C-alpha cells in the first residue's frame, strides 16, 4: 500500500483541483456567463484543465520532498464578469464555488468513511489513511483558497466590501498577478503552520476522531 500512497495523493490532488476549477465555471454559467462552456472547460477531463507546473510538477515535488503541506492548482477557468447576474456579488459567488466544492467533497468522503466504519469495512490502517489524505487535501484546498489575499478566491469573495479605489489600484492589480509566488514563499517559510490547526481540526471533525 505504501507504494500506492504517493500516486493516490497526487491523483486525488489533481482531481480535487480540477473539480475546484470546474465549479467556478459551472457557477459562472449558472449566473449567465457561457465563456467556460464555450471553451470546453465544463468537464472533469483533467487534460483540459491541468497546468503542467501547478498540477503535476509542483505537487509531485512536494510529495517527494515531504513538504509538510500539499498544494496544486489547475488552469483558471475563464469567465466574463460583465455577463454575470448580480454584478456586485457575481464574482464573489463564482469565487466561493471552488472552495465550496472541496468542502462538499470532503463531507461526502467523511460520510462514506463513517458508513464504512459502521459496517466494519474500514479494517486496515491503509484504508483509514486513504480517507484521511483525501479529506485533508480537500479541506486544505478550501481553507487555503479562502485566504483573502489576491489572487486567491478569498480575495474575490470579499472584493465587493473593499473600497473601489483600492481594488483598482496598480498595487492591488500587481498583487493579483504576482501574489501566488509570494504566497508559496510565505508557505514554505512556515506560513502553513497558521492554517494547519484549522485544516487538522476540520479533518478530525469530519472523520469523527
GICOR-V224120 format. One record per backbone hydrogen bond with DSSP energy under -1.0 kcal/mol. NH is the residue of the N-H (numbers start at 1). CO is the residue of the C=O. If there is no record, write none. Layout:
NH,CO
NH,CO
//
This chain:
4,1
8,4
9,5
10,6
11,7
12,8
13,9
14,10
15,11
16,12
17,13
18,14
19,15
20,16
21,17
22,18
23,19
24,20
25,21
26,22
27,23
28,24
29,25
30,26
31,27
32,29
33,28
38,34
39,35
40,37
41,36
43,41
48,45
50,46
55,51
57,52
58,53
60,56
61,57
62,58
63,59
64,60
65,61
67,62
73,54
75,49
83,80
85,31
90,86
93,89
94,90
95,91
96,92
97,93
100,96
101,97
102,98
103,99
104,100
105,101
106,102
107,103
108,104
109,105
110,106
111,107
112,108
113,109
114,110
115,111
116,112
117,113
118,114
119,115
120,117
121,116
123,121
128,124
129,125
130,126
131,127
132,128
133,129
134,130
135,131
136,132
137,133
138,134
139,135
140,136
141,137
142,138
143,139
144,140
145,141
146,142
147,144
149,147
152,149
154,145
155,152
157,153
158,154
161,158
162,159
167,163
168,164
169,166
173,169
174,170
175,171
176,172
177,173
178,174
179,175
182,178
183,179
184,180
185,181
186,182
187,183
188,184
189,185
190,187
191,186
193,190
194,191
196,192
199,195
200,196
201,197
202,198
203,199
204,200
205,201
206,202
207,203
208,204
209,204
//
